[in-house]
Amino acid sequence: MHHERIAILDYGSQYTRLITRRLRELGAFGLVYGPQATAAEIAGADLKGVILSGGPNSVLEPGAPGLDPAILELGVPVLGVCYGMQLLARDAGGQLHRAAKREYGKASVSVSPSESLLFKGMDPEQVVWMSHGDHVEGAPAGYAVTARTPGVPVAAMEHAGLRRYGIQFHPEVTHTQHGNALLLNFLHACGMTLDWNAGHFIEEKVGHLRAQIGETGTVVLGLSGGVDSSVAALLLHKAIGKRLTCVFVDTGLMRKDEMRHVQEAFAPFDLQVKWVDASTLFLGELVGVTDPEQKRKIIGRLFVEVFEKEAKATQAQFLGQGTLYPDVIESSGIGGAVLVKSHHNVGGLPERMNMQLVEPLRELFKDEVRRVGLALGLPEDMVWRHPFPGPGLAVRLPGAITPERVAILQNADAIFIEELKTSGWYKLTSQAFAVLLPVQTVGVMGDERTFEWMCALRAVTSEDFMTADWARLPHELLERCAQRIVNEVKGINRVVFDITSKPPATIEYE
């Protein structure tokens, strides 16, 4: 990618990803690098500015992560946030104070908007979010102090000539009253065009893919029906057309009528897809298996074997994957540089098949992927689909997996999702599904005693899926779902609603 870029050096802050998101929301493209990044590694004609993130360390400790001084000589504005500000101050001869305890939470700061580029156009008193131990007690020579709190004499500092700025608080956190405005002022100082959007991304990415794959290169991609693989497929198709082959493997553990649904969604795009029905193979190998980890291993092994066979038949030189930017960040570790994730969507295939990886979405967050999907013409129903686990319904079928229990679960799940969409609650939840519990209960249906399975409904809201809260669905909606499932799905006579958050529970069941 050759888009104008802000380099973000990650010193291990829990908020670093938020900085990237805020920049993207403002129309600026940001990339995360590790704290050891050198000027040579981040330099380029597209570099417009540098942000130094916060972090858990003290700059006063021996061995604390530092900053390549050559970065300050790249001729672009630099913004230090929390730990990043303390680095700027320390290396420029400022006075730092080692705190006995951390300051965490909201704080009121007094700013000098008339003397400041960062605070231009803002109120002289504003609320910010602090999360720090040490602070700058005295600004280095040449720096103007532009914000203060009763406990922090240098809450912000600026060197207009050198275009270096430091703030002790976190503008990327929503609790900071004018955080976006401050970041926007910094971006203006960087001379950013602020045109990062789905349309520009598609145009640039298509050109990049054509250059990477070449005029004769071919690509194979595992199409799951999820938004990530779907958008990756459409981008590759736009770039190389019929030289892309997608492989859809039906494991028998998919959502109800999944293959037909995906076929219909992609019919207008004239995509070349191999539709593989491997349900008999998968369900056959899972007979009698109840251990969750064993289920996962069997499914993973079989998927690799089936996909590898189909992919090899295409003789493709490249393996396409829907890797997202959070995958890249997380796989690099705290404060890690931007690296290709070690755990690919199809584990081990690049090495075994001697193929090169192509990852069209590795710069994007999930919400950006959705916007790109809409811009490419992907149906909204596909764009807004909830995540679906790799092992499929196996993680929602505790106990034995049989074709009969899979069918029962598929039917119950389809009713739940249909009712969520009809009621408008589908987009208000992050993930929702039915679970067929390995519990049979007594019921009465049509004046007859029944002894059938119990179904649990699960719906959660989440920002990042690291934590999740149970969705407060209306009682009337839950009642309608329960009535339909019991009446329409043979084999279920009882429905319950899971109100456990993550933690202590997980989102899925196995």
N, C-alpha and C positions, 0 to 999 in steps of 0.2 A: 504494500500500500504506500502511496506517495502523497497522501492527504496531509495538510498542515497538522502538526502534531505537538502536543504538550507531553514532555517526559515526566513521569511521576516516579521518584525514587522512594521505594517502600522500605521504611525502617521498622516494620513490624507492627504498625498500628492496626487496631481492629477496624478503623474507619477508612483505610486506604482505598478499598473498593468503592466506598461511597464517593470519594473524590472523583474517581473515574466516571461514576454514574452522573454526578452533578455536572461535570464538564460536558458529557454527551448530551444531557438534557438542555444545556445552553448552546448546543450546536458546535462544540469543540471536540476534537478527537484526542483522547488521552491514552497513553500506553504506560504500563507499570514495568519498572526495572528494579533490579536488586540494589541494595545499598553499596555493593562493590562496583557498580557500573562506572565505567570510565567515560571521560569526555569523548573519546574516539568511538565508544559503543553507542552513545546516544546522539552524537552529532549528525548533521545532515541539513540539506537545504530546506527540508520540510519542518525542521525543529523551530518552534516559535517561542517556547518558554519551558521552564523547569519548575516543578513543585517538589519540595522536600517534605515528606509525610511526617506524622507523629510516630511515636514508638515507645516501648516500655522501658528502655534503657535510660541511663543518665549519661549525658555527654561528659560529665566530670569523672566517670569511672574509666580506669585503664582498659583498653581494648574495646571501648564503645564504638559502634559503627560510625565511620566518618564520611567525608566527602572529598572526592577527587578535586583538588583546587583548580584544575584545568577546566572543570565544568563552569566555574564562575567567569571564565575568560571566553566563553563561547559567543558572547555578545547578545544574549537573549535575557529577558527578565527572569528573575528567580524569586519564588515565594516559599518561605519556610513556614511550616505549620507545626506549632508545639515543639517537638523535638527538633524539627527542621529549623525553626527560628533559633533555638538554642545553639545549634551547630553553626549557623551564620554568625551569631554573636560571639561564640567562643573563638572561632577562627579569625575573627576580625578584631580581637582584643577587648571584647565587651566583658562586663562583670556579671557573673552568674551566682545565684544563690541556691545552695543545696537544702531542699526542704526536708523537714522531719516527717511530714505526712503529705499525702496527695490532696490536691483540690479537685473535686469531682462534682459536676452538676452545673446548674445555671448560675451565671454571675452577671452583674450589671457593670458595664464598662462606660467610661467617659472618653469620647473620641474627639478628634480635632478635624472635622471634615474639610475645613478651608485649607489646612496644611497637608492634606493627605490625598493621595491618588486612590488608595484602596477604599476609603470611607467617603469618597466624593458623593454628594447628594443624599447623605444619610443623616439620621437624627444624632444629636450630640450625646444622647444617652440611649443605650440599647442593651438587650439581653443576648448573651452568648453562652456557648457550652464549653466548659473547661474540663480537662482531664489531664492533669500533669502533677509532677512532683516538684522538680526544679523549675526555676524561672529566671529571666534576665533581670538583674538588679540595676545594671547601668548599661545603656546602649553604647556600642562602639562609636569611635570618632566618625563624624560625617553622617550618622544616622539621626533622624528626627524621631522623637517619641510621639506617636499619634494616637495612642489609646492607653488608658490606665484603669486599674481597679484599686480599691483600698488596700488590698494585700499584694498586688502585683504592680510595681511602679512602671514596668515596661510590658504592657499587654499587646502592643504593636509598635513596630519601628519601620522606618522607610529611609532608603538612601536614593534620592531622586536621580542623582547623577549616574550611579551605577545600576539603577533600576533593580534594586534588591529590596525585598519586602519580607517582614516577619510578623507573624501573629501567634499569640500564645494559645488562643482558643481554636475551636474546630468549626470552620464555616460550612463544611460538608454535612454536618449534623443538622437535622431539621429544627432542633431546639435553638439554634443560633438564628436570631431574629432576621437579620439581613445577610445571611450566608451566601445565597445565590447572587445578590447584588454585589457583594464584595468580590466573589469569584469572577463575575462579569467584568468588573472594573479591571481586575488583573488581566483578563483575556483581551480587553481593549488595549491595555498597555503592551501586550504581546503582539498586537496587530493582527489578531486572528480574524478570519473571514466569517466564522461562525455559520458555516453552511453544511455541517455534518448532518446528514439526513439519509433516509432510506434510498431516495433516488440517486444521490451522489455515490452512496456506497455501492449500489448495484452497478452503476456505470464503471466505477473504478475497479470493482472486484471482477467483473466480466473480463476486462482488459488484462488484469493480473492473472486470471485463470488461463486465458489463452496463451499468455507468455510462458506460464509455468508448464502447461501440458504440451504445448507445441502444436504444429499444424496436423500432425498425424497421431498424436498420443490418444489413448483410450482409457476410460475410467469405469470402474465398477463400484457401485455403492449399495449398501444394505438399506433398503427402504422399509421403515417400520410402520409408517403411518402417523408417527408423531411429528410435531411441528419442526423439530430440528432437522431430521433427515429429509423431510419434505421440502423445506426451504433450500437446503443444501443441494438437493436433486434439481430443483428448478433453476438455481443459479448455474450449476454445471451444464444443464441442458441449454440455457441461454447462451453459454459460452462456447460449447462444442457440439451441441445438437445430438445427432445419432451416434456420436462416438462415446456417449454415456450409456451404460447398461445398468439398470437398477435390479436388484434381487429382493423380492419379498418372500420371506419364509413364514408360512402359516404353521405354527407349532401345535395348533389345536388348543392353545391356552390363550388365545386372543379374545378381544371383545366380540360380542355377537355380530355375525356377518361382517367381520372386519375386512376380509379380503375384498368382498363386493363393494364395501364402502370406499376403500382406498382406490379401487379400480375406477369407480364413478368419479371420484374427486380429481383423478389425474387424466381422465379420458380427454378433456379439452386440450391438453398439452402435448399430445402425440409423443409421450415418453416411452422409451423402449424398456419394458419391464419383464423380467422372468418371474412368473407367479408359481411358487413352489408350495404344494400342499404336502407337508411332512407331518401332519397331525397323527396319523396312524403310528409312525415311527416314534414320536415323542411320547404319546400316551401309552404305547406298548412298553417302553422302557421304564415308565414311572409306575407301573402296576405294583402294588404292595409297598411302595416307598412312602414313608411318613416323616422321616427326618428332614427338617427344612434345608440343612446344609447339603445333604445328599441330593435332594431335589435340584438345588441350584447347580451343583456340579454336573449332574446328568444333563440338564437343560443346556448349560453352557457348552459342554463337550459336544453334544449333538448339533447345536447351532453352528459351532465352528466347522464341524465336519460337513454339514449340508451346505453352508455358505461357501466354504472353501472349494468344494466340488463345482458348484455353479459358477463361482468367480473365475476359477482356473479355465473353465470352458470358454470364457470370453477372451482369454489371452490379453487382458488389460494390463497396462503398465503402471496404472495408478489406482489406489484404493481411496475412494471418497468417504469422508466421515463428517458427522455433524457436531464436531467439537466446538464448545462455546468458550467464551473468554473466562467465565468463572472456573471452568475446568482447567484452563491454562494457569490461572493464578493459584488455585488450590494445589495443583500438582507440583508447583515450584516451591511450596513451603513458605513459611513466614519470612518476609523480606526477600523472597526469591525472585530471580529474573524471569522474564517471559520465556517459557520453554514449552515445547510440545509435550502434552501430558503423557505420562508413562502408561496409563491405563486406557487403552483405546476402546472404542465402542465394540469392536470385534477383536477381542484379546489375542495378541500374538500373530495375527494374520500377516501384517507387513513383513515380518522376519521370515515366516514360513513360506510366503508366496513370492518373496523377492520383488515387492512392489513399493513404489514411492507413495507417501501419503499426500493427499490434497484435502485441506480443511477450509472450506469457503467461509465458515462462520466463526473462526477462532478469535476474531476481534470483537465479537458482539455479545451483549447480554441478552437474556431471554426476551425482554420486552422489545429490544431492537430487532431480534429475529422475527417477532410477530409483525412488526411494521414492515420489514422487508418482504415477508410473506404476502401481506396485503398488497404491497406495491407490485409484486410479481403476479398478482391475480389468483393466489391460492384462496379457495373458498373459506369464508369466515369460520365455518364449522371446523375446518382443519386447523386454521390459525389458532383458535382459542381452545383446542382440545387440552384436557388435563394430561399431566404426565402419566405414562403407563410404564410399569416396571419391566425390566429386561426379561425376568423369568415369567412374565405374564401373570395369568390368574393362579399360577402355582403358589404365589405368596399370599393369595386371598382364599386358599383352600387348605386350611390346616387339616392335618390327617391325610387319609388316603385320597389319591387322585384317580378318579374313574371317569370315563366318558359321560356317564349319567350325571355325576356331581358337577362336572364342568358345564354341562348344558343347563342344569338348574341355576348355577351361579350366573351364567351368561344372560339368562332370561331375567333374573332378578335385577342384575346390574343395569340392563337395558331400560327397565321400567324406572329405576331410580334416576338415571341420567335424563331420561325423557321428561320426567316430572320436574327435575331441576331446571331444564331448559325452558319448559313451558311456563314455569313460575317466575323466570328471570333470575333464579338463584345460581345458575351454573357459572356465570361470569363473576359472581360474588364470592365463589369458593375457589380455592387453589387446587384442590384435589378432592374427588368424591367417588365413592365406589361401594359395592356390596361385597360382603364376605359370607361364605357358607361355613358356618361353624361345625365342628365334628361332634355336635350335640343333637340328639333327638329328644323331642318333648311331646307330651300328650296334649292333644287338642280335640276340639269338637267342631266338626264341619258337616252340615246337613244332617244333624242329629246322630252322626256317627263318630265314634272315637277314632282319632288319628294318632299316629306316632311317626312324626316326620322331623325334618331338619330345621334348625334355627338359623335365621339370617340376620346378620348385623349390618347396619348402614353406617358408613363413615364419611364425614365431610369436614374438611379443615380449611383454615385460612393461614397463609404464611407469606412472608416476604422473601425468604431465601431457602426454605425447606430444612434449614438447620434446626429451627424451632417451629412449632405450629400450634394453633389454638383450634379447638373444635368450633365449627360453624354453628351459630345460633339460628338454626332453621326454624321457621314457624311451625307450631304444633299442627296446624291444619294441613300443611304440606307433608309432614311426617305421617300423619294419619292417612292421607290419600295414598302415599307410597306403600304403607303397610297393608292397606286394604287391597290394593291392586296386586301386590306381590303374593299375598296369601290366596287371593281368588284366581289369579292367572297363572301362577307358577306351581305346577304339580310337584310336590315333594317338600314344600315349605309350609309350616303351620304357625310360625311365630317369627316376629320381626322386632329387633331391638335397635337402639340408636347409641352409638359409642360417643361419650362425652369426655374422653380422656385426651389431654393435651400432650404434646411432645416437647420436652420430657414431661413425665416419666415414660410414656409409651412411645413407640415409633409410629410413623404414619401408616405403614403397611403392617401386616400381621405376622409375616414370616421373613 
